[in-house]
């Protein structure tokens, strides 16, 4: 069975212009025990497409999904894949496909008094809609124009204990929302409200928090005239106090809210919504019969915001903003152009904003498209005319960066390349040059954040550019404080005064520990990794992978390699690869430990066993057997196919003693009758123990052990009164 987990996407609410991770959970619910599958024979795929309601959509694409290690075996297995960034708002439709190589999917049909087993042969098996069978509507999620940690932001309007209404806010920019509170009339009135955020996504816990977050401004104890701005306090329960405002002369109040800083802006506004995102409206005609004209304005124009798109695919539109100072119903010749937006394309609705250099009192505003053929037709929606207070959010240049720390290995090997997006909140009529300033400067302590380009040229009408991140160097400081990326408008001068909000962001860079490729690590038990001849220098080779900034051979600031040779000596070398020499004075097995440590504290280590001897010896036997000694018994080598290790571990003569044991005892490994034998003679009541073969006290160490009775538990060094003996032999 395929199941959507509690958190399907990471981050929890995907936004335009950013890749996102999508996840699916797989279990064996409903299958027989002998039909259970797991990630070793499952192939998971996610199919997706971008669709803008009923107007347009992309073709289906697919991405293979990877098993999340440790998430489960068979049941509860998690799979994930990274979906590429989508450029526009709309629906991201998706469904999952599981190919489990023809295995049956069995489910229970609980009908009647009992249940009957039904079996489906489905390969591949597809999950769509709310059921685990083929067919039905695909899953979908709405792509936002901005990143936010909340699923929904609401304005709760009204006094505590009285009848309250809620206004759903619209996401505008990263962490910033807009809500329109309608008024019963234009007469003076007092209203109060607080804010509530629902479905908060916790990136650290990777979970949606169940409880809402509330915001209000305790300093607003009496109604204040508009425009008004302030800062909210947040809490876990509905606040007792409200934000209180006094308004007159408009049909709406616009509320802007920044969820990160808690700042809010309120202002008088006029608002028109034609719902043209869900159904095409008639296009704007000409200035004599404008499709859209505002009500009479009782406040100076601080900002005009609307959504628009070209009505025809092949005819870009130009929307001009006309104003009147001769009354709301002034004749056509009395209206004059104050601003224009060109190059509006037949794409999903995009937001356009006009902010006068200083607030101007107009009687009314019109949006006009010329009917003389110089412009294509256009559709508009979500038109907001606001006074100065709403202009507290002027046109901006913003940088959007990954929400999680960027690995210093991003873009190398299996690590996905990361990017940042530089976005103008609205298009400009001329080319705009934006410079990206980075701080702090790159050094060993701060680390390094590289960008593929830092001087960006936005062509007239363009709103977005993508910049690759890299090369990178992560440090302890860069993982916490990160690097600040600040956009600066360079030219033209008029654009510097237009884009007044330049939003700096931080990119955190995470250090990755080095990985030792060679020597290969292993347990310190047999077999030994290789033979080392005593008294002669031996070269140990190493190869380590890490970020380029951490891989230099600079002493004190590069890759530090520490060798512990297992004979109470150690040495330090520098660099990601190289060789180091060491000479062992004494024979025997040694456990060698190598540690690779980068300048930022990340490390990896391996250990392995080497066998030190005066001549080439076997590696897999408990004691080293000289290869020259094995050469004396060609039949033993032949029986092992010429392999010295196999010959030393074998028992070619079948006498119950392996070849390496017969090397220790000095017997012939190819002669069944040649084994270590002990003899007892009694002379004057004293037992004398001898043995054959006897290689002498220099070549071997012999120990005679005895017991008084065979039932004694322990063999002891031979002594008076003992009647039973054995001989132990070892290399010196």
Secondary structure, 3 states (H helix, E strand, C coil): CEECCCCCEECCCCECCCCEEEEEEECCCCCCHHHCCCCCCCEEEEEEEEEECCCEECCCEEEECEECCCCCCCCCEEEEEEECCCCCCEEEEEEEEEECCCCCEEEEEEECCEEEEEEECCCCEEEECCECCCCCCCEEEEEECCCCCCCEEEEEECCCCCCCEEEECEEEECCEEEEEEECCCCCCEEEEEEEEEECCEECCCCEECCCCEEEECCCCCCCEECCEEEECEEECCCCCCCEEEEECCCCEEEEEEECCCCEEEEEEEEEECCCCCCCCCCCCCCCCCCCEECCCCCCCECEEEEEEEECCCCCCEEEEEEEECCCCCCCHHHCEEEEEEEEECCCCCEEEEECCCCCECCCEEEEECCCCCCCECEEEEEEEEECHHHHHCCCEEEEECCCCCEECCCCCCCCCCCEEEEEECCCCCCCEEEEEEEECCCECCCEEEEECCCEEEECCCCCEEEEEEEEEECCHHHHHCCEEEEEEEEECHHHHHHCCEEECEEECEECCCCEEEECCCCCCCCCCCEEEECCCEEEEEEEEECCHHHCCCCCCCCCEEEEECCCCCEEEEECCEEEEEEECCCCEEEEEEEEEECCCCCEEEEEEEEEEECCCECCCCCCCCEHHHHCCCHHHHHHCCCCHHHHHHCCCCCCCCCHHHHHHHCCCCCCCCCCCEEEEEEECCEEEEEEECCCHHHHEEEEEEEECCCCCCCCEECCCCCCEEEEEEEEC
